[in-house]
Amino acid sequence: MNRKLLYILIAVAAIAIVTILLTGTKETEPPVTAEAQKGTFEVLVYTSGTLEAENSEKITIPEELSSRNVRIYEIKISDIVEEGTVVEKGDYVASLDHKAVEEVLVQAREELEQALNEYEDARMDSNLNLSNNRDQIINARENVEAARIILDESVYESPSVIRKAEMDLEKAKRTLQQEQEAYKLRVQQAEARVNRRVVVLNQRQNRVKELENAYRVLNIHAQKPGMVIYAKDRFGDKIKSGSTISRWMPVIATLPDLSKMISVTWVNEIDISKVKTGQKVTLGTDAFPEKKLEGEVITVANIGQPLPRSDAKVFEVKIRIFGSDTDLRPAMTTSNVIQTGIFREETFIPTDAIFHDDTLEFVFVAGKTIVRQVVETGEENENFTIIKKGLEPGEKVLLERPAHEKELPLEGMEIYYEMKRQEALENETEEKGMKTEQEIPQQGGNGEAVHGQNGTGR
């Protein structure tokens, strides 16, 4: 029993000693620090993108299918060469649905035949009707001649007989005049009727001709040499055999100019304000990790687009790649490093060493004692932030908040007050500028100042 009790006391003592040692080690363990550095500071934005040709030749449905007379608004692709095929000028690329055009062409020919029959009927009816009208004019002219003879022969008759003969002659003349005027109107009417049929006939003839031309160009060939890259439909899916294309989205494929490539990338709304045209870019490709390419930003979108299933927005940025590389292909994935800013001889520390409360930005400077130091920060990149005021190169700062931080002395409040004064001065300058713009009188048409409603204007 005494030996067992001794063992228990020894174990308890060992546990106590280990606990004391561990506790002492933790308490004396030095804090993790970083040293303020001075030198060149780069602000970089990292993105991934997709390679595209800066210039490309579009392969579209033939213009003959876009004619209004053809009236084929959609058509299927019955066959297309494999994507990535390298073609020369004049090589076969794709074929459109011949059967669809054949059906429309057959119907158009039937409509043409009907229009031709209607034209012939209208022309024959006009000839027949006008022939009858000409006979009526001849009869009316003969009636006038007969009435004149009767009048001449009634010279020795009674006045009533002579008067009747004169009236019959006048009536015959009016009838002749009416028939002649009616004939002119009937001629115009017949011409209009036939002309309408001619217009319809010409339209049907033109449509048949344009459909025949369209049928002959349904096999599509390359206009320039290049590599065939499928286009995308309105849903973002790639065009393929069996896809339907229309005159509103007529592109079937593209032939990119592989000598001039760009990377199309998307930058989040936090970083987009840093990206400007002309900035230098270093690029890599997933397909060739050993290759390092150089380029520059050529366009930055003004309007963002929402990410799918997210409230965040991204902005399209295009990067031109310098030189040419035969290994590069459209749709390859690129890793892009955009140099949005470079600063010389700046002091900077890890961003993790900067802490905040409601009003202040500060760091914990590790010297003989630890103090809270107010700082003024500048530009930042992925890991570091420039310190404009409050730190000197070589000073060490903590990367974690120390225990009892509220008890540590606070230094550098003059930096905070100076920042507030500068901010107030900038706001005051801005307000004065806005007020000055509002008080500048507009010029009237005669060059005189136009005053407000309460002004004299004199």
Order of alpha helices (4+ residues) and beta strands (2+ residues): alpha-beta-beta-beta-beta-beta-beta-alpha-alpha-beta-beta-beta-beta-beta-beta-beta-beta-beta-beta-beta-beta-beta-beta-beta-beta-beta-beta-alpha-beta-beta
